[in-house]
Amino acid sequence: MDTTDTSSTSGHLEEALERVHASGPEREGWLTNHAPMVVEALAAHGQAGSVHRWLDLYRDKLEDFPDRTAPVTDDNWLSALGDPRRIADWTDHFSRTLGERPWKDVLAEWWPRLLPGLYGGATHTVIRVGHAVRALEAEENAPRITELAHALGYWAARHQPVTGPVELPGAATAADALEAVPAIEPGHMGFRNRLAAVRRLPLWAHDVTDPDTAKERLTELVRAATHRYATHGHGEPTMLVHAATAPNAVLRTLDCLPRDQWAPSLHAAWTASAAVTAMYAPVAPVAHVPAARLAPEEVVERALAHGDEHVIKLTDTALDVGDQQALAAALRSVELSEPLV
């Protein structure tokens, strides 16, 4: 059952996005502002009337939009790429660009430039873009265009490649490949230090070049990573969400991109998902049997009642996957995560 309905939000999503755009994409210098992603997810699943109440609970985590430094231009953009001090400059650049050209044309131009740095902001940057694209696919209006400008600006400013891991032998399926990801060595406890400790990653789907095959394999990866959360999410309940939500953001963007960008998108999504898995994998999985079989609408309601931003986003991805194992993973995140109060 598909519960996605972004087309009729009675203006609630637009009002929420306008509230959010007064805030920066981060707080405390590096923690991501999840509000734009959550309000889009809630609106997409029939909960548009709840977005303002949720934002009221989340507002203490919002900080003012950062100051501008100097304009990003067509001539100097490369020197500004990956500079988090330039978040406002990048957002201005995309606001201007999206005001002049169709948003899909801008996305197609910038996607291959940004894709190598998909891990930026611990993958929150591409996740935000994925939510913005879904909203625009349903309806184009000014607040949704502005949200894409903010999302792309955040990605450009936090652009961060995953470089250096040794390639290990691959596996036939996404589930087996994720199982083959070696955990990083102990001692790298800081969230911001762990990526540097990822030194080995297995190959998976590395020889795929056909666009349709790439989409199939990416769909497989999202399903496998979502299912895996039910048995492995206890390793780090918050961060392991992104092993599923990051590739899903890429998947929901594919149809808006030129087909020759689909295979590179698959490869970048696998690297990011595998890196997250390596950084936060538990010592051992646990058996997980959901307490009850619930309908998608009930899972959405439980996620909203819980309120945690990562719970809501994993639930959003689980609904895209659509099977009971995915819904069980969403319920597992409810059990493991601290509620938003």
N, C-alpha and C positions, 0 to 999 in steps of 0.2 A: 504494500500500500504506500502510495506517495503522498506525504503530508505537506509537500512544498507548495506554498502559494504566496509568492512575493508580489503578485500583481495587484492585490487589493488590500492595502494597508491603511486606507482612510486618512492618509497624511501623517500617521503616527511615526512611521519610519523617517520621513523627511524632517519632521520636527525634532526627532531624537538626533539625527545626524547633524542638524544645525546646532544643537546644544553641544554635541561632541566636538565640533570643529573649532570651538573656542578654546579647546584644550590641545596640548601637545600629544604626540604619539607615545610618550614615555613619562615615567616618573622616577624620581631618585636617581636620575642619570643613566638608567639602563633598563628598568622594568617596563614592560610594554603596557600601554593603555588598551585594554581589551574591549572597551565600550562599543566602538563602531562595529566590531565583528559580532558581538553578542546581540546588539539590537537588530542587526540584519538577520541573524539566525532566528531570533524570536519572531520577527515579522514574517519570515519565510515559512514558518510552521504554525501560522494561525494565532500567534500571541502578540500581534501588534499593539493591542490595547494594554499590554503589560510593560511596554518598553520604558515608559517614563517612570513607573514605579521602580523598575529595576535600576534605572539610572540614578534615581534618588538614593538608593542603597549604595551605589558604586561611587558616588560623587566625591567622597573623601580621597579616592585614588586618582583623581584627575588633577593635573597641574596646568598652569598657564601655557599657552603656546610659546615656543622659544623665540628668541630675538633673531632678526635677520643679520647676516654678515655682509654678503655681496651677491649680486645676481649670478645665477647659473645661466649660461648662454650656450648656444650651439657650438661655440668655439672653445669654451673652457670646461665643458661638463665632465670630461674625463678626469681632470685634476680634482674635481669635487666629489667624484664617486667614492663611496665608502667613508666619507667624512661626516660623522654624526653631528658635528657642530653646524652643519649646513642644512639641517632638516627644514628650516623655514625657507631657505633659499631654493631648495629642491621643490618644495611644495608650491612656491610661487611660480617656478618654471613650468611645472605641469599644469597649474591653473591657467597660465597664459596659453600653453600649447593646446590644451583641451578646449579652450575658448575659441581657437582658430581652426581646429581640425576635428573630424569625427573621432570618437573615442576609440573605436576599433583600429583605426589607422595608427593612432598614437601607441596603443598597446602593441600592435604588431611591430612597430619600429623599436620600441624600448624593451620588449620581452627578451630578445636574444642578448641585448646589452646587460640586462640585469640578471639573467638566468644563472650565470656562473656564480653569482653571489647569493644564491637562493637561501643559504643558511642564515643570512643577515637577520639580526634581532631574534636569534634562536628560532628562525623560520616564521616568526610572527609577521614579517613584512609581506611575504608571499601569501600567507593566510589572509591577511587583510585585503590584498588585491583580489583574491578569489571571492571573498564576500562582496566586494564592490562590483565585480564583474557580474555575479549572479543577480544583484539588484538591478543593474543596468540592462541586463538581458530581459528582465521582466518589464521595466519601464524606464525611459530616459527622462530625467528632469534635472534641474540645477543642483539640488542637494546631493543627488547620487553621482553626478559628474564631479562635483567638488570632493566627494568621498574618494573617488578614484584618484584624483590629484593628490590628496593626502596620502593615500596608500602607496602610490608609485613614488612619491617624494620620500616617504619613510624607507622604502626598499632601497632607493638610490643612496640615501644617506647612510644606511646601515649595511650596504652591500658587503658580503663577507664570504669568500670562497672557502670550500673545504679542500685543502691542498695537502699532498704528501703521503696519504695512506698507501701502504703496499697492497697490491691486489692479490687477494686469495682466490683459490679455486671457487667456482660458482656452484649454484644449485639450480635444479630444474624449475622449481616453483618459488613464488615469492615467500610463502610460509617457510619453506626449507632454507631459503637464503637468509631470512631474518633469524632463524634458529642458528645459522652458522656464523652470525656476527659475533666476534669475540668482544667480551667486555674490556673496557680500558683497565689498566693496572690500578690497584688501590692507591689511595693517597691524593687523588685529584678531587677534592671535595667541593671546591668553589664552583658554582655554576658557570662562571665566566672563564674558568681555566680548563674545563673538560675537553673542549674541542681540540685543543692542542695535543691532548693525550690519545686521540683517535689515530692510531698508526697502522691499522690493518682493517680492510673491509673486503668482504667477498664480492666477486663479480655477480651480477644478475642482469639478464636481458641486455647485456652489453653489446650484442651483435644485432639488435633490432634496429632496422632502418625504415621499414614500412610504416607509414602513419597509422593505418588501421590496427596493425599489430601492436604498435606502441600504445594506442589507447586501450586495447584489451589488456595488455600487461600492466598498465597503470591502474586500471580498474581492479585487477587482481591484487596489486600491491596494497591499495586502499583497503580492500576487504581483509587481506591477511593481517595487516597492521592493526585494524580495528578489532578483529577477532582476538588477536594476541593480547590486547590490553586486559581482557577478562582474566587471563592467567598470569600475566606478567606486570600489570599496572602497579602492583604493590612495590615494585622496585623504586619508583618515584612517581607517585600518582599524578602530579601536575605535568612534569616534563615529558613523560612517555606518551601523553596525549598527542604530542606533535608528530610522533612517528606515523600517525594516521591522518591528522588534520592537514599537515603540510602537503603530502602528495594529493590529498583530496582537493586542496585549493588549486593545484596544478590541473587536476583532472577536470574540474568544473570550468576551467578557463580555456581548455583545448579548442573547443568548437568556435571560439572567437579569434583564433590564431591561424595564420597560414599553415597548411598541412606540413610543410617542410620543417616547422618548428616542433612538431609533436614528438619525434624521437629524441631530440636533445632534451626536451622537457621531461620525458620519462627517465632519462639517465640522471639528470640533476635531481629529480624527485627521489629516485632510489638512493643516491648518495646521501641526501639529507635525512631520509628516513632511517637508513642504516646507521648514520652517525649518531642520531638521537638514541637509537637502540643500543649502540655500543656504550654511550655515556651513562645510561641509566638502567641497564639491564640488571635484574635481580640475580641473586646467586642461584635460585632455582624457581621454577614456576609453581603455582599452587592450583589445585583443582578448584574449579568454580562452577557451581550449579546454581542458576538463578532461582530465587525463591518462588517466582510465579511467572507465568507466561503473560506478558502484557501487550496491549495494542500500542502502536506507535504514539497515538495521542496521549496515552497514559504515561509513557516514558517522557514525553515532552513536558507534561505537567509536573512530573517528579523532578525533572532537571530544573524547571523554573522555580519550583518551591524550594529547592536546595539553593539555587542562586549562584553558585560558584561559576566563574566565567569559563573555566576549562571543562567543567561538567557540561555546560550548555553547548560548547563547541564540539565536544566529542559526541554528544547526543545528536547534534546536527549532522555530523559525518555518519554516525551509525544509521540514521534515517535514510541517508543516501544509499548506504549499502543495502539496508532494507530487510535483512534476515534476522532470525531470532538470536543467533550468536552475536550479531552486532548490537542488538538491543540489550543483550545480557552484558556486553562490555560497557554500554552506557550506564546501566544500573550499577555495575561494579564501580564506576567512577563516582557515583553518588555515595556508595558505601565508604570509599577510601578518602574522599576529599572533605576538607572543612567547609561548612556552608557559609555563604555570604550573609552577614548579619549587620 
